[in-house]
């Protein structure tokens, strides 16, 4: 291999490594966001159930 071809392949490897590193960083950010979003939705459902129960109890107390 010529010196130029060797340096080109080294440059290509460096660029690929950089892209893989960026991909892994972005994947980590996205995974963390998805995890927080799922937890938020689960909490939201639980809070809705609690609010519905409290509203039902409030109506029951008001009707007495």
Secondary structure by P-SEA (a helix, b strand, c coil): ccaaaaaaaaaaaaaaaaaaaaaaaaaaaaaaaaaaaaaaaaaaaaaaaaaaaaaaaaaaaaac
